[in-house]
Amino acid sequence: MSAGCEFGSGFPSSNNTWTSEVNSSGNHYNVNLTTGNVNNNNDSNSNYVACRQGVLTLCTAAQSSLVYSIV
């Protein structure tokens, strides 16, 4: 990962956390807060929620894929 992309420990590694970012109608992005992997799911799926203002920023990983990082 590039500098500035930091991911936390203590989060469930197999679970995703919703973001407020809309992917499409009825679909939002989610992020694995342990690995930084970003995906999207239908809004009817069950994911964790982390309430924190400004928790996600966009950065570029070493493999040039877009990921979200905790700030």
MDTraj code that builds the backbone (N, CA, C; nanometers):
import mdtraj as md
import numpy as np

residues = "MET SER ALA GLY CYS GLU PHE GLY SER GLY PHE PRO SER SER ASN ASN THR TRP THR SER GLU VAL ASN SER SER GLY ASN HIS TYR ASN VAL ASN LEU THR THR GLY ASN VAL ASN ASN ASN ASN ASP SER ASN SER ASN TYR VAL ALA CYS ARG GLN GLY VAL LEU THR LEU CYS THR ALA ALA GLN SER SER LEU VAL TYR SER ILE VAL".split()
xyz = np.array([
    [0.0821, -0.1184, 0.0000],
    [0.0000, 0.0000, 0.0000],
    [0.0863, 0.1244, 0.0000],
    [0.0341, 0.2296, -0.0544],
    [0.1087, 0.3539, -0.0591],
    [0.0996, 0.4263, 0.0743],
    [0.1887, 0.5211, 0.0934],
    [0.1877, 0.6001, 0.2162],
    [0.0537, 0.6700, 0.2307],
    [0.0057, 0.6788, 0.3526],
    [-0.1214, 0.7439, 0.3785],
    [-0.2403, 0.6499, 0.3783],
    [-0.2224, 0.5273, 0.3327],
    [-0.3298, 0.4285, 0.3362],
    [-0.3099, 0.3422, 0.4599],
    [-0.3865, 0.3685, 0.5616],
    [-0.3719, 0.2948, 0.6863],
    [-0.5021, 0.2250, 0.7177],
    [-0.4914, 0.1021, 0.7633],
    [-0.6089, 0.0240, 0.7974],
    [-0.5976, -0.0209, 0.9412],
    [-0.7100, -0.0322, 1.0098],
    [-0.7088, -0.0578, 1.1527],
    [-0.7153, -0.2039, 1.1890],
    [-0.6695, -0.2334, 1.3085],
    [-0.6870, -0.3659, 1.3648],
    [-0.8054, -0.3592, 1.4594],
    [-0.8573, -0.4730, 1.4966],
    [-0.9701, -0.4763, 1.5876],
    [-1.1045, -0.4777, 1.5183],
    [-1.1059, -0.4723, 1.3857],
    [-1.2304, -0.4822, 1.3122],
    [-1.2498, -0.6268, 1.2687],
    [-1.3739, -0.6736, 1.2581],
    [-1.3969, -0.8106, 1.2102],
    [-1.3430, -0.8264, 1.0683],
    [-1.2479, -0.9154, 1.0478],
    [-1.1805, -0.9261, 0.9180],
    [-1.2698, -0.9821, 0.8085],
    [-1.3743, -1.0527, 0.8449],
    [-1.4591, -1.1136, 0.7426],
    [-1.5862, -1.0334, 0.7163],
    [-1.5969, -0.9166, 0.7770],
    [-1.7185, -0.8372, 0.7613],
    [-1.6889, -0.7008, 0.7016],
    [-1.7845, -0.6510, 0.6263],
    [-1.7720, -0.5200, 0.5641],
    [-1.8506, -0.4158, 0.6419],
    [-1.8134, -0.2904, 0.6225],
    [-1.8795, -0.1772, 0.6863],
    [-1.9333, -0.0859, 0.5771],
    [-2.0602, -0.0484, 0.5905],
    [-2.1208, 0.0390, 0.4913],
    [-2.0514, 0.1742, 0.4855],
    [-2.0477, 0.2324, 0.3664],
    [-2.0109, 0.3727, 0.3505],
    [-2.1384, 0.4480, 0.3149],
    [-2.1340, 0.5776, 0.3159],
    [-2.2499, 0.6568, 0.2740],
    [-2.2486, 0.6815, 0.1233],
    [-2.1456, 0.6314, 0.0562],
    [-2.1286, 0.6527, -0.0878],
    [-2.2207, 0.5605, -0.1676],
    [-2.3082, 0.6196, -0.2494],
    [-2.4011, 0.5437, -0.3324],
    [-2.3278, 0.4915, -0.4553],
    [-2.3454, 0.3628, -0.4853],
    [-2.2912, 0.3036, -0.6074],
    [-2.3950, 0.3134, -0.7188],
    [-2.5176, 0.2798, -0.6870],
    [-2.6297, 0.2909, -0.7798],
    [-2.7574, 0.2886, -0.6961],
    [-2.8710, 0.3003, -0.7594],
    [-2.9971, 0.3001, -0.6860],
    [-3.0116, 0.1705, -0.6071],
    [-3.0304, 0.1817, -0.4755],
    [-3.0459, 0.0637, -0.3905],
    [-2.9169, -0.0097, -0.3624],
    [-2.8018, 0.0542, -0.3878],
    [-2.6721, -0.0117, -0.3742],
    [-2.5703, 0.0885, -0.3223],
    [-2.4970, 0.0515, -0.2179],
    [-2.3945, 0.1378, -0.1589],
    [-2.2606, 0.0655, -0.1548],
    [-2.1530, 0.1439, -0.1487],
    [-2.0200, 0.0872, -0.1306],
    [-2.0019, 0.0443, 0.0140],
    [-1.9180, -0.0552, 0.0345],
    [-1.8778, -0.0946, 0.1683],
    [-1.7275, -0.1177, 0.1670],
    [-1.6682, -0.1168, 0.2843],
    [-1.5238, -0.1322, 0.2953],
    [-1.4919, -0.2289, 0.4083],
    [-1.3935, -0.3136, 0.3865],
    [-1.3417, -0.3987, 0.4927],
    [-1.2383, -0.3156, 0.5667],
    [-1.2649, -0.2798, 0.6914],
    [-1.1785, -0.1887, 0.7652],
    [-1.0493, -0.2531, 0.8129],
    [-1.0346, -0.3839, 0.7948],
    [-0.9087, -0.4509, 0.8268],
    [-0.8158, -0.4512, 0.7067],
    [-0.8708, -0.4820, 0.5880],
    [-0.7882, -0.4959, 0.4679],
    [-0.7921, -0.3737, 0.3775],
    [-0.8982, -0.2937, 0.3884],
    [-0.9145, -0.1786, 0.3005],
    [-0.9832, -0.2111, 0.1699],
    [-1.0225, -0.3375, 0.1493],
    [-1.0910, -0.3752, 0.0261],
    [-1.2266, -0.3065, 0.0170],
    [-1.2579, -0.2554, -0.1010],
    [-1.3843, -0.1864, -0.1258],
    [-1.4687, -0.2707, -0.2197],
    [-1.5976, -0.2790, -0.1896],
    [-1.6911, -0.3531, -0.2716],
    [-1.8225, -0.2765, -0.2692],
    [-1.9270, -0.3334, -0.3225],
    [-2.0597, -0.2736, -0.3097],
    [-2.1611, -0.3849, -0.2919],
    [-2.2709, -0.3512, -0.2269],
    [-2.3773, -0.4479, -0.2009],
    [-2.5125, -0.3812, -0.2148],
    [-2.6116, -0.4653, -0.2438],
    [-2.7493, -0.4207, -0.2406],
    [-2.7812, -0.3746, -0.0994],
    [-2.8607, -0.2707, -0.0862],
    [-2.8926, -0.2139, 0.0444],
    [-2.9640, -0.3116, 0.1375],
    [-3.0180, -0.4202, 0.0845],
    [-3.0856, -0.5185, 0.1695],
    [-2.9865, -0.6115, 0.2396],
    [-2.8582, -0.6092, 0.1996],
    [-2.7566, -0.6925, 0.2644],
    [-2.7246, -0.6397, 0.4033],
    [-2.6784, -0.7287, 0.4903],
    [-2.6400, -0.6903, 0.6267],
    [-2.4902, -0.6657, 0.6338],
    [-2.4517, -0.5453, 0.6709],
    [-2.3121, -0.5085, 0.6939],
    [-2.3052, -0.4252, 0.8211],
    [-2.1865, -0.4134, 0.8768],
    [-2.1660, -0.3283, 0.9932],
    [-2.1778, -0.1816, 0.9532],
    [-2.1971, -0.0962, 1.0526],
    [-2.1973, 0.0481, 1.0316],
    [-2.1022, 0.1101, 1.1320],
    [-2.0140, 0.1967, 1.0848],
    [-1.9239, 0.2715, 1.1729],
    [-1.9597, 0.4185, 1.1604],
    [-2.0071, 0.4771, 1.2683],
    [-2.0467, 0.6182, 1.2664],
    [-1.9278, 0.7044, 1.3058],
    [-1.8729, 0.7738, 1.2097],
    [-1.7612, 0.8638, 1.2355],
    [-1.7525, 0.9612, 1.1204],
    [-1.7521, 1.0888, 1.1500],
    [-1.7430, 1.1898, 1.0452],
    [-1.6048, 1.1854, 0.9823],
    [-1.5985, 1.1808, 0.8504],
    [-1.4714, 1.1840, 0.7794],
    [-1.3904, 1.0570, 0.7907],
    [-1.4558, 0.9427, 0.8113],
    [-1.3812, 0.8185, 0.8321],
    [-1.3131, 0.7679, 0.7049],
    [-1.3646, 0.8039, 0.5886],
    [-1.3103, 0.7473, 0.4654],
    [-1.2499, 0.8538, 0.3751],
    [-1.1325, 0.8266, 0.3231],
    [-1.0715, 0.9102, 0.2201],
    [-1.0224, 0.8199, 0.1090],
    [-1.0179, 0.8728, -0.0091],
    [-0.9753, 0.7948, -0.1237],
    [-0.8243, 0.7978, -0.1370],
    [-0.7636, 0.6825, -0.1565],
    [-0.6198, 0.6753, -0.1797],
    [-0.5927, 0.5651, -0.2808],
    [-0.4731, 0.5576, -0.3290],
    [-0.4368, 0.4583, -0.4288],
    [-0.3439, 0.3554, -0.3672],
    [-0.3776, 0.2301, -0.3813],
    [-0.2949, 0.1220, -0.3280],
    [-0.1772, 0.0959, -0.4208],
    [-0.0837, 0.0178, -0.3731],
    [0.0375, -0.0121, -0.4492],
    [0.0056, -0.0772, -0.5831],
    [-0.1048, -0.1507, -0.5904],
    [-0.1408, -0.2185, -0.7150],
    [-0.2276, -0.1300, -0.8040],
    [-0.2344, -0.0010, -0.7739],
    [-0.3092, 0.0983, -0.8519],
    [-0.4595, 0.0764, -0.8514],
    [-0.5105, 0.0026, -0.7534],
    [-0.6553, -0.0081, -0.7396],
    [-0.7003, 0.0910, -0.6340],
    [-0.8235, 0.1362, -0.6451],
    [-0.8728, 0.2351, -0.5505],
    [-0.9220, 0.1662, -0.4244],
    [-0.8832, 0.2192, -0.3112],
    [-0.9281, 0.1680, -0.1821],
    [-0.9610, 0.2855, -0.0917],
    [-1.0339, 0.2601, 0.0145],
    [-1.0632, 0.3622, 0.1137],
    [-0.9775, 0.3361, 0.2363],
    [-0.9342, 0.4419, 0.3011],
    [-0.8533, 0.4261, 0.4210],
    [-0.9143, 0.5023, 0.5363],
    [-0.8821, 0.4588, 0.6561],
    [-0.9276, 0.5248, 0.7771],
    [-0.8360, 0.6416, 0.8052],
    [-0.8932, 0.7567, 0.8380],
    [-0.8118, 0.8735, 0.8728],
    [-0.8418, 0.9177, 1.0136],
])
top = md.Topology()
chain = top.add_chain()
for i, resn in enumerate(residues, 1):
    res = top.add_residue(resn, chain, resSeq=i)
    for name in ("N", "CA", "C"):
        top.add_atom(name, md.element.get_by_symbol(name[0]), res)
traj = md.Trajectory(xyz[None], top)
